[in-house]
Amino acid sequence: MNKFINALLLFVLFPTMLLTIFVGFDLPIEFLKTSGSQLPYRAEAFMALGIILLVINVRRSVRRWMGMRLTNQVNKFKWNEPMSSERKKRVVVYTLMEALVMGCVGTALYQVAQEAFIPSSAFWFGTADNLVFLIVGSTGNRFRGGITSKAVIIADRDVSLIYFSGLRKVSIQQDSIYFDYIKGLQLSFPMDCIPPSKKDEFFEILEQQIDRDKVFVTKNR
């Protein structure tokens, strides 16, 4: 999910950067017979792009915070454990990098063209949200994974919600746990989300929640 959101942000960033450069440096736009600083509806374009960027960031933020809140309701789970130490380190590094990039992009856009304030604000929001989320999540083992009677839920910088309905196979490949469903659907999450000492316990509880006559569960762990 996180990769998809970042891809969306990057996709919207390209036209935003292009508009910012043309407006900020007042470059000529020959086919419109005008220049960047005289471009009609530029304020509306910046607003539209900024709102799209903000919606994408808010959507990710809501999903992350809801995932954290849900997995920290430990009493509602059959099994619930904090992320492994290796996973936590990776989450910290990636989230800090994400926050840094967003902060730099937002600042660069604003420095090139102050009219790009709304798109810049969308990236600054992403920076602030990443930092606050990381601080809260790193306090008290709030990055967790759990199993309910209906699904596996993994929540850190990304959220994985894997239902048991329609599940046909659980396997381990290339340090990830894969869940294969009918009609070819496949979901997965990194193996290091589960502490090594809790791996057997995870699969034991998982097998208790599914129909073993219909679902193959790997023994290679």
Phi and psi in degrees as a GROMACS rama.xvg file:
@    title "Ramachandran Plot"
@    xaxis  label "Phi"
@    yaxis  label "Psi"
@TYPE xy
-63.617  -39.1424  ASN-2
-63.3075  -39.7236  LYS-3
-64.3392  -42.8957  PHE-4
-64.2009  -42.8546  ILE-5
-63.8801  -35.9292  ASN-6
-65.2483  -39.652  ALA-7
-63.5986  -44.1358  LEU-8
-60.3208  -42.837  LEU-9
-64.9299  -39.3802  LEU-10
-62.1436  -42.8056  PHE-11
-77.1451  -26.8696  VAL-12
-64.3959  -36.3732  LEU-13
-57.5271  -53.9779  PHE-14
-65.2172  -29.8537  PRO-15
-65.7111  -44.8435  THR-16
-63.3044  -42.2123  MET-17
-61.0154  -46.916  LEU-18
-64.2011  -41.9728  LEU-19
-62.0887  -42.9174  THR-20
-65.5422  -45.136  ILE-21
-63.3238  -41.9504  PHE-22
-73.9986  -45.9127  VAL-23
-64.2153  -38.5384  GLY-24
-100.327  5.65331  PHE-25
50.2336  50.0393  ASP-26
-77.5453  148.178  LEU-27
-71.982  143.169  PRO-28
-118.406  91.9272  ILE-29
-60.7787  -43.6143  GLU-30
-70.3454  -17.4641  PHE-31
-101.969  -3.91717  LEU-32
54.8631  46.8504  LYS-33
-152.249  -174.134  THR-34
-126.658  170.815  SER-35
-57.8822  -44.0736  GLY-36
-70.958  -17.2774  SER-37
-106.839  6.8393  GLN-38
-63.1979  124.229  LEU-39
-69.1336  147.736  PRO-40
62.5676  20.6603  TYR-41
-65.6582  -36.3515  ARG-42
-63.5851  -42.0737  ALA-43
-65.7486  -37.5027  GLU-44
-65.8111  -44.0934  ALA-45
-61.5114  -40.373  PHE-46
-64.5732  -45.0487  MET-47
-62.8499  -46.1365  ALA-48
-64.2453  -40.136  LEU-49
-64.0009  -40.901  GLY-50
-65.7207  -41.1689  ILE-51
-61.3694  -46.4257  ILE-52
-61.5764  -40.6837  LEU-53
-66.6654  -41.458  LEU-54
-61.5685  -42.2787  VAL-55
-61.4945  -45.0839  ILE-56
-66.6559  -40.7523  ASN-57
-65.4404  -40.4393  VAL-58
-60.438  -44.6517  ARG-59
-64.5509  -42.2687  ARG-60
-60.2308  -46.8364  SER-61
-61.182  -44.1116  VAL-62
-62.2894  -43.0726  ARG-63
-63.0898  -50.1655  ARG-64
-65.2068  -38.2344  TRP-65
-66.0237  -40.0377  MET-66
-62.5817  -44.065  GLY-67
-62.646  -44.7551  MET-68
-61.3826  -42.1608  ARG-69
-67.1364  -48.043  LEU-70
-70.808  -15.3988  THR-71
-89.2436  0.388172  ASN-72
-88.3771  69.1693  GLN-73
-55.864  -36.2707  VAL-74
-67.1663  -10.9573  ASN-75
-91.8467  1.99752  LYS-76
-113.259  150.834  PHE-77
-76.2202  -32.2885  LYS-78
-146.839  135.23  TRP-79
-155.68  123.531  ASN-80
-142.893  152.725  GLU-81
-66.7203  160.088  PRO-82
-63.4964  157.259  MET-83
-66.3166  159.262  SER-84
-62.9654  -35.8415  SER-85
-64.9798  -41.3322  GLU-86
-65.073  -41.1118  ARG-87
-60.6857  -43.2406  LYS-88
-61.1444  -41.6213  LYS-89
-66.8097  -39.3878  ARG-90
-62.9635  -43.2537  VAL-91
-61.4508  -48.3689  VAL-92
-62.6919  -49.6816  VAL-93
-66.1486  -38.5183  TYR-94
-69.5577  -40.0436  THR-95
-63.6705  -42.0613  LEU-96
-62.4834  -42.4605  MET-97
-61.1186  -45.2001  GLU-98
-63.9002  -41.9332  ALA-99
-63.0838  -46.2972  LEU-100
-62.03  -45.0507  VAL-101
-62.9993  -41.2998  MET-102
-63.6897  -42.0482  GLY-103
-66.2558  -41.877  CYS-104
-63.5772  -46.2843  VAL-105
-60.6049  -43.1174  GLY-106
-67.2312  -41.3236  THR-107
-63.1268  -43.3049  ALA-108
-59.859  -44.6922  LEU-109
-68.1123  -36.839  TYR-110
-68.4631  -34.9093  GLN-111
-72.6591  -42.6699  VAL-112
-148.831  112.998  ALA-113
-63.6444  -19.0955  GLN-114
-67.8079  -14.0488  GLU-115
-87.8094  26.9097  ALA-116
-60.104  -40.8103  PHE-117
-68.0261  -48.3498  ILE-118
-59.432  -38.777  PRO-119
-61.3498  -42.2245  SER-120
-62.3895  -34.7849  SER-121
-62.8273  -40.1389  ALA-122
-73.8666  -35.8187  PHE-123
-65.2954  -36.0125  TRP-124
-60.664  -44.1469  PHE-125
-60.6416  -39.4304  GLY-126
-62.5744  -50.5149  THR-127
-62.0808  -42.6584  ALA-128
-64.1735  -42.6417  ASP-129
-60.0473  -44.14  ASN-130
-67.4467  -44.8947  LEU-131
-64.6867  -42.8356  VAL-132
-61.2045  -41.4279  PHE-133
-66.6803  -42.1217  LEU-134
-63.0793  -47.504  ILE-135
-66.3519  -44.2398  VAL-136
-66.8067  -30.9389  GLY-137
-80.6078  -9.90638  SER-138
-94.9642  120.457  THR-139
73.3847  30.1449  GLY-140
53.3341  52.2824  ASN-141
-86.2633  -13.4257  ARG-142
-83.9588  112.894  PHE-143
-140.537  167.701  ARG-144
-134.072  150.984  GLY-145
-153.687  165.487  GLY-146
-124.288  127.42  ILE-147
-107.206  -175.455  THR-148
-72.1297  -12.3549  SER-149
-119.599  -17.2582  LYS-150
-161.835  163.736  ALA-151
-103.304  132.451  VAL-152
-125.226  123.585  ILE-153
-118.684  126.31  ILE-154
-138.425  110.475  ALA-155
-139.807  -120.699  ASP-156
-71.9161  -18.0506  ARG-157
-125.665  159.089  ASP-158
-123.125  126.688  VAL-159
-117.023  123.572  SER-160
-119.207  110.295  LEU-161
-120.088  105.452  ILE-162
-80.0201  156.473  TYR-163
-88.6934  -17.5779  PHE-164
-64.0672  124.738  SER-165
82.0147  2.29048  GLY-166
-71.0667  138.728  LEU-167
-125.274  -22.7121  ARG-168
-155.689  139.892  LYS-169
-124.302  122.274  VAL-170
-141.458  165.187  SER-171
-117.254  124.666  ILE-172
-144.123  131.32  GLN-173
49.9249  49.0271  GLN-174
64.4261  25.368  ASP-175
-133.817  152.87  SER-176
-100.076  123.78  ILE-177
-107.499  139.909  TYR-178
-120.633  112.77  PHE-179
-100.952  135.649  ASP-180
-117.667  172.006  TYR-181
-63.7394  155.484  ILE-182
65.9964  20.908  LYS-183
82.7777  3.11904  GLY-184
-71.0121  138.171  LEU-185
-136.126  129.958  GLN-186
-121.527  160.137  LEU-187
-159.234  166.823  SER-188
-152.167  156.011  PHE-189
-63.0432  141.323  PRO-190
-61.8868  -31.3393  MET-191
-75.0607  2.11129  ASP-192
-67.7379  -21.4941  CYS-193
-104.299  126.793  ILE-194
-57.0593  136.048  PRO-195
-52.0363  -37.6795  PRO-196
-72.6532  -12.3923  SER-197
-108.605  5.24444  LYS-198
-62.0785  -49.1496  LYS-199
-63.0413  -39.3535  ASP-200
-64.2657  -39.8885  GLU-201
-58.6781  -50.3548  PHE-202
-68.1471  -32.8466  PHE-203
-63.4929  -47.0533  GLU-204
-68.0698  -38.4353  ILE-205
-58.7402  -45.6833  LEU-206
-64.4791  -27.317  GLU-207
-72.4362  -18.9072  GLN-208
-95.6774  -9.45112  GLN-209
-118.788  165.311  ILE-210
-86.7273  104.876  ASP-211
-66.4366  -17.7482  ARG-212
-75.1068  -18.5341  ASP-213
-113.009  -17.9484  LYS-214
-120.451  125.603  VAL-215
-86.3126  129.353  PHE-216
-119.171  124.344  VAL-217
-60.7644  147.287  THR-218
-100.992  -6.66035  LYS-219
-85.7824  95.2594  ASN-220
